[in-house]
Amino acid sequence: MKNYFITGIGTDVGKTVASAILTEALEADYWKPVQAGDLENSDTIKVQRLVSNTKTVFHKEAYQLTQPMSPHAAAKIDKIDIDLNQIQIPKTTNNLIIEGAGGLMVPLNNSQLIIDLIKKLDVETILVSQNYLGSINHTLLSIEAIKQKGLKIKGIIFNGDENKETEEYILNYTGINYLGRINNHSNISKDVVLSYKNNFNSF
C-alpha cells in the first residue's frame, strides 16, 4: 500500500490535477485533509468528477472551512482550532493520494504548517512544480524544506509548459527523482486524466 502527499511550490500550480491523475493511475483512494473555502466545489468534488475507475474511495475532509484563505485564518473566522492530532489517515487497504492546501509553509494554526502535517502523517511527498519566473527559487526552497524536515520524498512532477534549462537545473542540483510531466490542457476532463494513466502507474 502506497500513501503519497501531493504538495506544490505554491498555490495554483496544479496539485489538484496531479492528484486526480495519480488517483486514476494508481486506482488509489483520495483524501484532502483540509479544505478552505469553495465547499460546494471542493477539491474532493473536482477530483471525483475526473476519476473514472470504480475502486477509488473519496474520504471526508478532516476540516471543512468556509473561507478561501490560509487555513489558520479561515479556521479563526469559523471559530475552529485545527488540531493535527485530530487529522488521522483514513482506514483503507488501498493506495492513498493525500492533497495538501497551498504549499509546504502554509499555516494550519499558530504554530504548525502543512509540512508539519506531512511529518505527522509519515508519508512520502510528491512535489508539483510549474515553470514561471521565480519557480527555480520556489522549487529549491521547497525541496530544501522537505529535506531539512527529514521527510521522505518520492519525486517531482512538472506541470505545464516545458522549460528544459529550468527543469534540468532543478533535477541536477537537488538529485530529486523526475516522476513525469502534465501538459497544458484547455480543459481537464476524464479522458485527459485517463490519458496519463500509463505515465504514472508504475510507482
Secondary structure, DSSP 8 states (H G I E B T S, - for coil): --EEEEEESSTTSSHHHHHHHHHHHHT-EEE-SEEES-GGG-HHHHHHHH---SS--EE--SEEESSSS-HHHHHHHTT----GGG------SS-EEEEEEEETT-BSSSS-BHHHHHHHHT-EEEEEEE-STTHHHHHHHHHHHHHHTT--EEEEEEESS--HHHHHHHHHHH---EEEEE---SS--HHHHHHTHHHHS--
